[in-house]
Amino acid sequence: MESQGTAQPGAYLLGHTDGEIDRLVKQARLVDPITERILRMAGVRSGMRVLDIGTGAGDVAFLVAAIVGPAGEVVGVDNAVVAIEAARHRAGERAISNVRFLAGEPGELEFDRPFDAVVGRYVLQFQPDPAAFLRGLTRHLGPGGLVVFHELDWSGVASRPALPTFDRCCALIVETMRRRGTETRMGGKLYPTFLAAGLQPPMLHLEAIMAGGPHTALRMDLVAGLVRTLLPEIEQLGLATAEELAVETLAQRMLAEAIECSATIVAHHQVGAWTSV
């Protein structure tokens, strides 16, 4: 599943290598509880038919499948065939029968009947025109259908006291993604984006994951994994070299810094927005 080369501005930057899919699965363990709270606050409930946009390895689809139960249905879509194959494999391992996965562009796919909700996590940040993308999704909804998205805002990231390696890695990630066309503050822009899509003013919810010392381990592992994924772009942009970053030991070094300084880190803001059509 390994791919080579660098992304073009506006393209999906993170790819779908084995390592990146593994990082997404680890990330889901950390943020699934937040996504579940957003979904439930938005009104996703038992018996609904839900379309999961940018499903990736299927974690949000699995989460929604548990909420809607056997009387409901989830369809996860992604334009990356390799991600859909991984999601199908994981669904089979879990014996989840109320979810299925389709490869294709969500705006181009056709369905035999409307959905009760369209949901997505960390999807709008990668869209060249997120408002137009949202507008196109509404055609898959029935009257009163829900639009629910969970996005990141990297402006919330902090370490106290400052952790040089962690802070530098986060700055490299943000700068690389920004230069390659990713909106790193999408969470804070959800409200105007929903309005620009012609939707009703959305409700909003914000959370942030906070940890200290040894409890930062998973967060450090995820940051290091993201640096590893973005390394070809980081080097091409001249921001840092592989030798400088030494990604093989990066997570351990960031964790050691946090433990030595008794530091606390705050991860990026997790923002949910939802409305009905």
N, C-alpha and C positions, 0 to 999 in steps of 0.2 A: 504493500500500500504506500510505500515511500514515494514522494514526488520531489522533483528538483526544480530549481529556478526561483524567480522572484515574482511577486504579484504586481499587477498593474493597478494604478489608482482606481478605486471604486470596486475592485474585485474582492471576493472573500479572501481575507488575508491569511487565515490560520490553517487552511488546508485540512486534509483528512488522513494524515499519516497514522500509523498504529499508535505512535507516541502521543499524538494530539487527541485521538479518540480516548486513549487511556486517561489523559489529563481531563477531558470533559467528564468522564465517569467519576473521577475523584472530585472534581468541582461540584458535580451534582449532589454528592453526599453532603457537601457544606451548605449549598444554597437551596436545596429542595424544600426544607421547612419554610423558607421565606416565600418561595414560589407558591407553595400550597396555601399559605395564609392569604396571599394576594388573590389566588383563584377563588378561594372560599368567600372572601370579602366581596369579590366581584359578582358572586352569585352562581358560580359553577357548582352543580349539584347532581345528585343521583338521577340517572335516566337520560341525561343530556347526550346529544350527538355533537362532538367537538372536533374541530380541525386544528391540529398543531402545526404551526408554520416553522420551517427551519428546524425540523425535529432532530437532526444530527444523529447521535447514537441512540436516541429514543427516550432519554430520561424524563423529559416533560410529559411525553405521551404516556409513559408508565405511571407517572404521578396522577395525571388526569384520569387514566383508566381506573385507578383505585377510587377516585372520588365519584365518578359516574356509575361505577359498579356494573354488574352483569346486565342490567337493563339499559345501560348506555353504550355508546360506541365512540371510539377515538380513531381518527385517521391522521397519521403523521406524514408530512410531506417534506422533501428536501431535494434540491437539484443535484446533490452529490450521490451518485449510485453507490459508491463505496460506503457512505454513511448509512444509507438505507439497508444495505446488506448487513452491516453490523447491527442495526436496530432490529431487523428481522431475526437474526441469530439470537440476540439477547431475549427477544420476546418468546422465542421457542424454548430457550433454556428456562424461562420463568413460567412457562405454560400460561401466558396471558392470552385469553381468547377474545377480548373485546377491543383489541387494537390491531390495526393493519397499517402498513407503510407503503407509500407510493413515491417514486422518483419523478421529479418534474418541477417546473416553475409553478408556484401556487396561482399566479395570475392567469396561467394558460390551461390549467387542469379543469376538467368538467366533472361534475358530480350529479348523480341521479336525483338528489333531493337536498334541500338546504340544511345548514348546520345551526345549532342553537348557540354556538360560541366559536370564535376564532381566537386562538391564543398563541403566544410566542415568547421565548426567552432569549435575550441577547441576539436579536435578529435585526431590529431596525437600525442599529448602529452601523451595520454594513451596507445599508441601502443608499444608493446615490441620491434618491429622492424619497425619504421615508413617508412623507405625507401622501405622495402618489401611490406608493406601495400599499399603505393602509387603505386608501380609497378603493383600490382594486380588489382588496380582500372582502369588502362588504357585500359584493355580489354573491358570495357563498353563504350569506346569512339569511335566515328567515326573519319576519317582522319581530322586533324586540330582541333580536340576537345580540350577544355580548361580544365586544372587542376588548381583549385583555392582553396587555404586554408588560413584561418585566425586563427592564434594561439597567445598565450600569452607568454610574457617573464617577469617573476616576478622580474628580476633584476632591473627593472625600478621603483619599488615602493619606495616612499620616503615621509617623512613628514618634514615640515619646519615651525617653530622649531619642534624638535622631540616630537612626541606624544607617551608616554610610552606604553599605552594600545594598541593603533593601531599598533605600531611597533612590539610589542610582538605577537599580534595575527597574523600579516603577517608572522613573523618568524616561528611561530608554524605551520601555514598552509604549508609554503614552506618545512620545515623540515619533516613534516608528509607525504606530497605527495612525496618528494624525497625518503624517506625510503621505501615507498610502490610502488616504480617503476614508478612514474609519472615524466615526463621531464618538470620541471618548467621553463626552458629557451627554450622551443621549438620554440618560435618565432624567436629567434636569430640563430636557427639551421636549419631554413627552406631551405636556399640556398644550403648547402651541402647535405641535405636530398633529395632534388629534384634531384641533380646530382647523388647521390648514387642510386636513383631509375631508373637511365638511362634516365631521362628527360632532355630537353633543359634547359639551365640556366634561372632561373625564374626572372621576374621583382619583385621588393620588394617595400613595402610601410609600414611606421611606423607612428602610432599616439599614443598619451597618453591622458587620461582624467585627467583634473586638476580641483580642486575645493578648496574653502576656507571657513572656519567657518561654518555657518549654511547650506551652499550649499553642504557640504560633507555628508548630511544625508543619501541619497540613497547609497552612497559608503560604509558608516559605516554599514548600514543595511545588505548589501551584504557580507561584511567581517564577520560580526557576524553570518550570516546564514551559511557561509561556515565553520566557527568554530563549529557551532552546528552540521552540517552534519558530520564533521570529529572527533567529540568528542570521540566516541568509540576508534578510532585509536590513538588519542592523549593520551588518558588514558592508552591504552595498551602499548604504546611505553614509558610510564613513563615521558612524556614531561610536563604534567600539569594535574590537577584534575578538575572535574566538579565544585567543590566548589570554587576553585581558579578563574575559568573563569566566573562563574555566568552568563551563556549565556542569561538568561532571561532579564538581564539589560545591556548586553554588548554593544549593539548598542547605547543606550542612554548615557552610560558613555563615549564611544569614541567620540560621538558628542559633549558632554559637554566639553571634553578636547579641542577639536578643536575650539570651540567657545571661551572658556576662554583664549586660547593662541593666538587667531586670526591666527590660523595655516592654512597652505596650504598643501594639500596632492596631490601627483602624483600617479595615479594608475599604474598597470603593463602595460608595453608596449604592444600595439596591433599591430601585424605584419601580413601583407598580402603578399602572394607569388603566382604568377601565371605564367603559361607557356602553350604552346600548343603541341600536339603530332603530 
